[in-house]
Amino acid sequence: MLYAEDFSPNTPQGACPSCHGLGHIYEVTETLMVPDPSLSIREKAIASWPPAWHGQNLRDILVTLGYDIDTPGKICQRKTVSGSFLPKTPHCTGFPGTESGRYARSRQEKMTPGYMGTFTGARRYVLHTFASTQSALMRKRVSRFMEGKLCPVCHGKRLKSESLSVTFAGVDIGEFMQMPLDQLAELLLPISRGISVPTTPAQMPTGISPVGI
């Protein structure tokens, strides 16, 4: 049984589980996150990583884990961007500003680590920041690395499939919400006159064309 909440994209009960009731989904793309693959990671090839100290922290952690961040390399950068470039233990000590290959020497010399850091892949950072930040400026910044497209599950109707399976005059509620008012009035006019409404799009009055059919 479906209730009123199931027909609203603004409720957890009715929202499409794929796009969460937005009608669109957002994808993080490598070309946006790494606009210049000729740069090395130390040269900030991964543009979507946070600026200032946080970004430097992530680069230092890669060095700590033994990765070369000074040589431009698409494989290394793509793994970092995709999120597969994750250590088995994401929490590790770091030595700020350490060059590639010098971490082992720092440990041998028993240098005191500068901090305890946590590595985050570039794609994960963008998605997490976009979803959780309370800062409009931060959300605007990370949105530059995302592309929006029509939800492939609800096709922009914002509702779950169970709700869209319910139709009136051959039209589901998602199409009702997108239908121009003049077409909607023409569709509902027979009801006010006591005439039975059509049940399929083929039986609808001339000029009525539900969105998406």
N, C-alpha and C positions, 0 to 999 in steps of 0.2 A: 504494500500500500504506500502511495506517495502522499505527502502532506504539502501544505503551502510552501514551507521552507525548501522543499525539493525543486521548486520552480523559480528560485531566485539564485542568480550567480554570485550574490553577495553573502551567501551563507555557506558554511562547510558542507551542509547536506545537499545543496544544489549545484555547487561549483564544479566545473569540469576538473577532474583530478590531474589532468596533464598541465593545464595552464592556470589552475587555481582561480578560475572565473574571470581571467583577463581577456581571453579570446586570442591572445598572442603568446608565443613563447620566445624566450631570448637565449641566444647562443653566443658563446664566447669564441671568437675566431682567431686563429694563429696569425693571420695576416694583419689584423688590427693590433694584436698584442706585441708582435715583433715586426714593426714596419720597415726596419732596416736590418736584414739578416747579415749584412757585412760587418756589423759591429759585434764585439765580444760582450759577454754578460757583464764584465766589469765596466764596459763602456755604456752600460744601460741599454743593451739591445732589447731587453724585455721591458717595454714601455709601460706595461700595465702594472708592474710591481709598484709598491708605494714609494713615494719620494723620501728624501731626507734619511733619518736614522734607520727607520724600519727597512727600507730597501737595502741599505748598506748592511744591515744585520743579516738579511737573507743571503746576500752575496758572500759575506764572511762565513756563514754556515756551510755553503757549498765548498769553500776552500777548506774548511775544517774537515769536511767529509772526504777530501782528497780529489775534488774535481777541478779541472782546469777551466777557469772562467776568463782567461786572458786571450785565448785563441778563438776567433770567430768559428763557430761550428754549428751547423743546422741541427745535427742529431742531438747534441747536448741541449741546445735551446728548445727544441721541440719536446724533449722529454720533460724539461722544466715547465714548459707552457702547459702541456697536457695533464700534468699532475702525476705522471708515472715516475717522475724524477724525485721520488721520496725515499728518505732513508728508512731502514727498518725501525730505528729508534728516532722519532722526529725531534726529541729533546736532546740537545748536546751543548757542551761548553764551546765557547768561541773566543778567538783572539782577534780583536778589531784590527782591520787593515793588513792582516797577514797575507802575503803573496802566495800564489799557488806553489805547492811543494815544500813550504817552510813550516807547515803545521807539526810534522814529526819532530823537527828540530826544536820547536817551541816546547813540546812535551818533554823531550830529552833534557832540555835546560830547566825543566820544572818551572816554567813561567806560570804565573797565576792567570787563569782564564779571565777575560774581561766581563763575561756574562753567560747566562744560560739562555740559549735561543731555541726557537721552534721553527722548523722549516715549513713553508706553505707553498704549494705549487701555484703558478701564476693564474691558472684558470680557477682554481679553488678560491684564491684570494679575491678575484673579481666577483664571483658569484656570492661568496659569503658577505663581502662588503655591500654589494647591491641589495642583498636581502635583509641585512641586519643593522646597517649604519643608521644613526639618527641625524647625520649631517647631510644636508641637501647638497653641499659642495662636493663631498666625497662620493655620493651617489651619482652626481653629474659627471664626475671625473671617470669613474669606472664604467659608466654607461657608454663611454666612447669606444670601449672595447667589445661591445655587444651588438648583435644584429637581431632585430625583431622580425618574426614572420608569423603568418596565420597558424593557429594551433591545428595540427593535423588530425586531432581527435574530434574536437567539437566544430572545427571549421569556422571559428570566430563566433559561434553562438553562445559560448561561455558556460553552458550547462552540461551536466553529465548525461550520458546516453539514455539512462532510464527516464529522465525527464523529457528528453527530446523525442522519445518513442510515443509520447502522448500527443495526439493531434486533434485539432478541431477544424472541420471543413477541409481536411487534408493538409493542414498547416500546423507545424509544431510551434511552441512558444518562442523559440529562437527566431524563427522566420517572422512571427508576429511582431517582435521587437524591432526588426529591421525593415518592416514593410512600410511604405509611404502611407500617410493618413488617408489619402483619397482611395487607394486600393483597399485599405483596411475597412473603410466605410462601405465600399461597394460589396465587400465580402460579407459584412455583417448585416447589410440592409435586408436581405430576405428574411432574417430571423425576426426582425421587427414587424414583418408582414405575415408572420405565421407560416412561412414557407420553409420546408426542410432544407437544411444546408447540404452541399455536396460533401462527400467523404474522401474524394481523391482529387489531386490537382487537375486531372483530365476533365472532371465534372464542374470545374469552377467557371464562373462567368467570364465572358470574353474580356480581355484586358487585364485580368488578374494573373500575375506571374510571381509566385512565392520566391523569395530570395533563396538561392542555392538549389533550385529545382530546374 
